[in-house]
């Protein structure tokens, strides 16, 4: 094979991705992927990012795609490099984020016979990709160049349609691997865009909407629940529906609806705190729930609806999934959320119980007042509360799993509409969190990342990306020396095994680790000094470490929840 055979084949594939809208590619170094890597690098209009760690690279690409809601390409060499993509692909699948995974491979004659760096890469990610294709060995013919463009266009379309997700194309490559980038007409050697895809949107017919609304007749205790919402249009329509129906909206922190609570009174950001105590969950009856987005972060909410078994439970999902883990009777509405919201807005509103409305509005005010006063000492919760209060317009806050996302769900009470909260809640893992947040920063926004010390250790090498490309990020490490969330779980009672198996104290030297990479570092000891550090502009890379003690952190949280419970207004409902 001469270099031109491979070069034109690959250049047409890459240019077709660009013609469809691809803007970013994330490349990890390797030999077998040379034709893809060098040709991508040569394209004048695709931004390339290079990182040595494939696992981190994949999460970094996930962050870019998550923020832009457009596919990002990944390129790696053959062998175990491809396996390192797996965790991010699982997250992308469950969180519905578009990735185009391009895995280089040995040609067929070098497979399954002991050749180095050759593993089975066919459908490597199984059901976690929406589409797989084994590319043909490159040839420089018009038919094969059209084939390359067709596959590129199909991969982009499948990844980015309304049911977004990852796709994999496996590229067998023969020597010579170095492309001839001096060839004429590199990007236009075949007419572009051989296959165009036009995707429709799901919308219920009017009679189906009427069937849904009929279920709500005579039911006075209802709520709208919002998990992660991906578009501003959806958020605006939820607000419009809430005002028309005069219905409480239990707003998960990732819905990014809380930032409107100062203007829209029906937004309830403190529902998780209100539902913390079992006595409330057991006695607060609910008739109907209409949910948009995936299941919220809040475990008390999940326990509440499982206990109460509402008469009508409606889950709206445009992607025909089944994101409903409670096993209660549910009507799954397969419709684009914005379209369904418009239909509900045009309908007659339910007749809600005025005591029900008053319960949520009054108790949200009570809970907010108590939460906002939780600043007597620097704790994990008061640090998150300070971030909530001090974040400025245009910031993105990315949150790690375990305790940080739960504290964010409790304490994020910011009313600035231009502050956006993000997290990896597809598979809810702690790996790749730093990489994803830095990927978000690569889209051109300053990012504050809040995470625990174990999550920090999992993805420390990702900090090299921020340093290499000088991306603006502030990392807040809530360091309780181990897995703080387990102190709230039954495992905490198993004293013989708890510290070794769950607490896992590693004493990470955060200061030395980040200063070795040139990051600025500070470890405030009071709420005031924390706020002072946080208020500084995010114009480089810095780390704020908040050191806490796990048992004290648990007691602090439980005392706060009890104080909210004791002050709730129960009149007429409990």
TIRONU-995283 format. One record per residue (C-alpha): residue in one letter; x, y, z. Coordinates in steps of 0.1 Angstrom, whole numbers, padded with zeros to 4 digits, always signed. Layout:
aXYZ;...
REM end
This chain:
x+0000+0000+0000;x+0014+0034-0009;x+0009+0064+0014;x-0016+0081-0009;x-0040+0051-0006;x-0044+0056+0031;x-0041+0094+0032;x-0070+0102+0008;x-0092+0076+0024;x-0086+0091+0059;x-0087+0127+0048;x-0121+0123+0032;x-0134+0106+0063;x-0122+0134+0085;x-0134+0161+0063;x-0168+0146+0062;x-0169+0147+0100;x-0161+0184+0097;x-0187+0190+0070;x-0213+0175+0094;x-0202+0198+0123;x-0172+0182+0141;x-0151+0209+0159;x-0130+0190+0183;x-0108+0158+0183;x-0089+0144+0213;x-0059+0123+0204;x-0037+0100+0225;x-0002+0092+0211;x+0004+0058+0194;x+0018+0043+0163;x-0011+0024+0147;x-0033+0056+0149;x-0007+0077+0130;x-0028+0081+0098;x-0058+0094+0118;x-0038+0115+0143;x-0016+0133+0117;x-0044+0139+0093;x-0067+0153+0120;x-0039+0175+0131;x-0035+0188+0095;x-0072+0198+0092;x-0074+0236+0093;x-0107+0239+0111;x-0108+0211+0137;x-0094+0219+0172;x-0070+0191+0183;x-0063+0182+0219;x-0035+0157+0229;x-0032+0138+0262;x-0011+0108+0270;x-0037+0090+0292;x-0066+0074+0272;x-0089+0071+0301;x-0085+0107+0310;x-0087+0117+0273;x-0120+0101+0269;x-0135+0119+0299;x-0120+0152+0286;x-0138+0146+0253;x-0169+0139+0273;x-0167+0172+0290;x-0164+0191+0257;x-0193+0172+0242;x-0214+0175+0274;x-0211+0213+0273;x-0215+0219+0236;x-0240+0190+0231;x-0221+0182+0198;x-0201+0151+0190;x-0164+0151+0198;x-0140+0126+0181;x-0116+0104+0201;x-0085+0088+0185;x-0063+0061+0200;x-0039+0034+0190;x-0047-0004+0191;x-0046-0027+0221;x-0053-0018+0257;x-0054+0019+0248;x-0089+0012+0235;x-0099-0005+0267;x-0090+0027+0287;x-0119+0045+0269;x-0144+0021+0284;x-0155+0041+0316;x-0161+0073+0297;x-0181+0055+0270;x-0203+0039+0297;x-0208+0074+0312;x-0215+0089+0278;x-0241+0062+0270;x-0260+0066+0303;x-0258+0104+0303;x-0266+0106+0265;x-0235+0125+0254;x-0223+0122+0218;x-0188+0108+0212;x-0173+0094+0180;x-0147+0068+0191;x-0121+0061+0164;x-0100+0031+0174;x-0070+0022+0153;x-0064-0015+0148;x-0040-0040+0133;x-0050-0053+0099;x-0068-0087+0097;x-0037-0107+0089;x-0022-0096+0123;x-0051-0105+0145;x-0054-0134+0168;x-0019-0148+0160;x+0003-0133+0187;x+0011-0100+0169;x+0020-0073+0194;x-0006-0047+0206;x-0034-0067+0189;x-0066-0075+0209;x-0102-0081+0198;x-0116-0046+0192;x-0148-0056+0173;x-0178-0042+0191;x-0155-0037+0220;x-0179-0015+0240;x-0209-0038+0234;x-0243-0023+0240;x-0227+0010+0253;x-0223+0023+0218;x-0253+0031+0195;x-0234+0021+0164;x-0203+0001+0155;x-0186-0003+0121;x-0154-0020+0111;x-0139+0002+0085;x-0125-0013+0053;x-0088-0014+0046;x-0081+0020+0030;x-0081+0023-0008;x-0077+0054-0030;x-0107+0050-0053;x-0137+0073-0057;x-0160+0045-0045;x-0139+0040-0013;x-0136+0077-0006;x-0174+0080-0009;x-0177+0050+0014;x-0154+0067+0040;x-0175+0099+0038;x-0207+0079+0041;x-0195+0062+0073;x-0184+0095+0088;x-0217+0111+0081;x-0236+0082+0095;x-0214+0081+0127;x-0220+0118+0133;x-0257+0116+0127;x-0263+0085+0149;x-0242+0100+0177;x-0259+0134+0176;x-0296+0126+0169;x-0321+0133+0197;x-0310+0101+0215;x-0274+0112+0217;x-0246+0088+0226;x-0213+0072+0217;x-0204+0053+0185;x-0173+0033+0176;x-0156+0030+0142;x-0126+0006+0142;x-0099+0014+0116;x-0075-0015+0105;x-0043+0001+0093;x-0014-0014+0073;x+0021+0000+0069;x+0032+0025+0058;x+0015+0045+0085;x+0029+0080+0078;x+0004+0099+0057;x+0014+0120+0027;x+0000+0154+0037;x+0016+0171+0007;x-0009+0155-0017;x-0031+0180-0037;x-0067+0186-0029;x-0064+0168+0004;x-0098+0177+0018;x-0118+0180-0014;x-0107+0150-0034;x-0142+0137-0034;x-0174+0157-0034;x-0185+0161+0002;x-0217+0151+0021;x-0229+0120+0003;x-0255+0113+0029;x-0275+0140+0047;x-0296+0131+0077;x-0327+0150+0088;x-0340+0139+0122;x-0375+0144+0134;x-0387+0150+0169;x-0411+0130+0190;x-0444+0146+0199;x-0476+0131+0213;x-0508+0134+0194;x-0535+0156+0210;x-0556+0127+0221;x-0527+0111+0239;x-0521+0144+0258;x-0557+0145+0267;x-0554+0109+0281;x-0525+0121+0303;x-0544+0151+0316;x-0575+0131+0323;x-0554+0111+0348;x-0548+0143+0368;x-0585+0152+0373;x-0596+0153+0409;x-0560+0151+0422;x-0550+0180+0443;x-0515+0172+0456;x-0491+0172+0427;x-0456+0183+0419;x-0434+0187+0388;x-0400+0172+0393;x-0370+0181+0372;x-0337+0162+0370;x-0310+0174+0347;x-0324+0196+0319;x-0302+0200+0288;x-0317+0231+0272;x-0326+0267+0282;x-0358+0263+0262;x-0369+0234+0284;x-0362+0254+0315;x-0382+0284+0303;x-0412+0261+0295;x-0411+0244+0329;x-0412+0279+0345;x-0441+0289+0323;x-0460+0257+0332;x-0453+0261+0369;x-0467+0297+0369;x-0498+0286+0349;x-0505+0255+0370;x-0494+0272+0403;x-0476+0239+0411;x-0445+0233+0431;x-0414+0223+0411;x-0389+0201+0430;x-0358+0213+0412;x-0327+0190+0412;x-0295+0210+0413;x-0286+0198+0378;x-0319+0211+0364;x-0304+0246+0366;x-0338+0259+0376;x-0328+0270+0411;x-0311+0300+0397;x-0346+0314+0389;x-0361+0309+0424;x-0358+0346+0432;x-0382+0354+0403;x-0403+0322+0401;x-0418+0314+0436;x-0429+0278+0427;x-0393+0266+0424;x-0384+0245+0455;x-0346+0241+0457;x-0347+0227+0493;x-0370+0197+0487;x-0342+0173+0495;x-0337+0190+0529;x-0374+0190+0536;x-0377+0153+0529;x-0346+0142+0548;x-0364+0128+0579;x-0384+0095+0575;x-0413+0110+0594;x-0419+0135+0567;x-0416+0110+0539;x-0440+0086+0556;x-0468+0111+0563;x-0466+0135+0533;x-0490+0120+0508;x-0487+0130+0471;x-0513+0123+0444;x-0493+0129+0412;x-0458+0136+0399;x-0448+0147+0364;x-0410+0143+0360;x-0388+0158+0333;x-0352+0146+0330;x-0335+0116+0347;x-0340+0107+0383;x-0328+0135+0406;x-0298+0132+0429;x-0319+0132+0460;x-0322+0098+0478;x-0349+0111+0502;x-0370+0120+0471;x-0366+0084+0458;x-0375+0070+0492;x-0405+0093+0494;x-0422+0084+0461;x-0414+0047+0467;x-0432+0049+0500;x-0461+0071+0489;x-0468+0053+0455;x-0486+0083+0439;x-0518+0076+0420;x-0503+0090+0388;x-0466+0090+0380;x-0456+0105+0346;x-0420+0104+0333;x-0412+0123+0301;x-0384+0109+0280;x-0379+0118+0244;x-0354+0090+0239;x-0377+0061+0246;x-0356+0049+0275;x-0369+0036+0309;x-0352+0058+0335;x-0375+0049+0363;x-0359+0028+0391;x-0388+0028+0417;x-0410+0001+0401;x-0441+0021+0409;x-0469+0024+0384;x-0457+0048+0358;x-0469+0064+0325;x-0438+0068+0303;x-0443+0097+0279;x-0421+0094+0249;x-0420+0129+0236;x-0396+0158+0232;x-0399+0175+0266;x-0403+0210+0250;x-0431+0198+0228;x-0449+0181+0257;x-0445+0212+0279;x-0461+0234+0253;x-0490+0210+0251;x-0495+0211+0288;x-0492+0249+0289;x-0521+0251+0264;x-0542+0228+0285;x-0565+0234+0315;x-0546+0235+0348;x-0553+0209+0375;x-0572+0220+0406;x-0544+0219+0432;x-0550+0219+0470;x-0540+0253+0484;x-0527+0237+0516;x-0504+0216+0495;x-0490+0246+0477;x-0486+0265+0510;x-0467+0235+0526;x-0440+0236+0499;x-0437+0273+0496;x-0436+0280+0534;x-0412+0252+0542;x-0389+0260+0514;x-0386+0295+0529;x-0379+0280+0564;x-0354+0255+0551;x-0335+0281+0530;x-0333+0304+0561;x-0317+0277+0582;x-0294+0265+0554;x-0281+0300+0547;x-0272+0304+0584;x-0249+0273+0584;x-0217+0293+0583;x-0204+0291+0618;x-0175+0269+0608;x-0158+0258+0576;x-0173+0224+0567;x-0180+0206+0535;x-0215+0220+0535;x-0206+0256+0544;x-0179+0255+0517;x-0205+0245+0491;x-0229+0271+0504;x-0202+0297+0500;x-0196+0286+0464;x-0234+0289+0459;x-0235+0325+0472;x-0203+0338+0458;x-0204+0324+0422;x-0205+0350+0395;x-0222+0353+0362;x-0207+0331+0334;x-0193+0305+0358;x-0197+0267+0354;x-0196+0246+0386;x-0187+0210+0380;x-0194+0186+0409;x-0180+0152+0418;x-0200+0122+0429;x-0206+0109+0464;x-0209+0137+0491;x-0201+0167+0469;x-0231+0163+0446;x-0253+0157+0476;x-0240+0187+0494;x-0245+0207+0462;x-0281+0194+0460;x-0287+0206+0496;x-0268+0239+0497;x-0269+0253+0462;x-0292+0283+0465;x-0277+0306+0440;x-0302+0329+0422;x-0279+0341+0394;x-0293+0326+0362;x-0260+0326+0344;x-0243+0301+0368;x-0245+0266+0354;x-0241+0234+0374;x-0229+0202+0358;x-0219+0166+0369;x-0214+0131+0355;x-0247+0114+0366;x-0250+0088+0339;x-0232+0060+0358;x-0225+0082+0388;x-0188+0071+0391;x-0160+0089+0407;x-0135+0083+0379;x-0127+0109+0352;x-0143+0138+0371;x-0113+0161+0368;x-0109+0153+0331;x-0145+0160+0324;x-0144+0193+0342;x-0113+0204+0323;x-0131+0193+0291;x-0159+0217+0300;x-0133+0245+0306;x-0119+0238+0271;x-0151+0251+0256;x-0141+0286+0268;x-0156+0290+0303;x-0140+0293+0337;x-0149+0262+0358;x-0150+0255+0395;x-0147+0218+0402;x-0159+0205+0436;x-0148+0170+0445;x-0137+0147+0473;x-0101+0136+0480;x-0107+0100+0467;x-0121+0114+0435;x-0092+0137+0432;x-0067+0108+0435;x-0086+0088+0409;x-0080+0114+0381;x-0049+0134+0393;x-0031+0130+0359;x-0059+0151+0342;x-0044+0182+0357;x-0016+0179+0331;x-0042+0188+0305;x-0051+0221+0322;x-0014+0229+0326;x-0006+0221+0290;x-0033+0242+0275;x-0036+0268+0303;x-0073+0262+0308;x-0090+0282+0335;x-0101+0259+0364;x-0104+0261+0401;x-0104+0227+0420;x-0119+0226+0454;x-0109+0194+0472;x-0131+0185+0501;x-0106+0164+0520;x-0121+0142+0547;x-0093+0117+0542;x-0113+0089+0526;x-0148+0080+0516;x-0169+0104+0536;x-0203+0092+0522;x-0199+0058+0538;x-0202+0075+0572;x-0239+0081+0563;x-0245+0045+0552;x-0250+0012+0571;x-0214+0002+0565;x-0204+0028+0592;x-0217+0004+0619;x-0192-0023+0608;x-0164-0009+0629;x-0140-0038+0624;x-0138-0033+0587;x-0150+0002+0581;x-0117+0022+0580;x-0098-0004+0559;x-0126-0011+0534;x-0148+0020+0532;x-0132+0049+0551;x-0099+0042+0532;x-0077+0070+0546;x-0048+0077+0522;x-0037+0111+0536;x-0031+0125+0501;x-0005+0153+0500;x-0027+0176+0480;x-0005+0207+0484;x+0027+0189+0472;x+0008+0172+0444;x-0007+0203+0428;x+0023+0226+0435;x+0045+0201+0416;x+0024+0210+0385;x+0026+0247+0391;x-0010+0251+0404;x-0016+0278+0430;x-0027+0263+0464;x-0044+0276+0495;x-0060+0258+0525;x-0084+0282+0543;x-0095+0274+0578;x-0125+0297+0582;x-0156+0305+0561;x-0143+0340+0556;x-0109+0329+0544;x-0125+0304+0521;x-0147+0331+0506;x-0117+0353+0501;x-0099+0326+0482;x-0130+0317+0461;x-0137+0353+0452;x-0105+0357+0432;x-0109+0355+0394;x-0104+0321+0378;x-0078+0331+0353;x-0054+0302+0356;x-0052+0269+0376;x-0056+0268+0414;x-0066+0245+0441;x-0085+0252+0474;x-0082+0224+0499;x-0109+0222+0526;x-0097+0197+0553;x-0125+0182+0574;x-0130+0153+0597;x-0154+0126+0587;x-0172+0119+0620;x-0176+0156+0627;x-0189+0162+0591;x-0215+0135+0596;x-0227+0150+0629;x-0228+0185+0615;x-0250+0174+0586;x-0274+0154+0608;x-0278+0182+0633;x-0286+0206+0605;x-0312+0182+0590;x-0328+0178+0625;x-0330+0216+0629;x-0348+0219+0596;x-0372+0191+0606;x-0380+0207+0639;x-0389+0240+0623;x-0411+0228+0594;x-0446+0240+0591;x-0468+0208+0592;x-0502+0225+0594;x-0529+0208+0574;x-0508+0181+0557;x-0489+0160+0582;
REM end
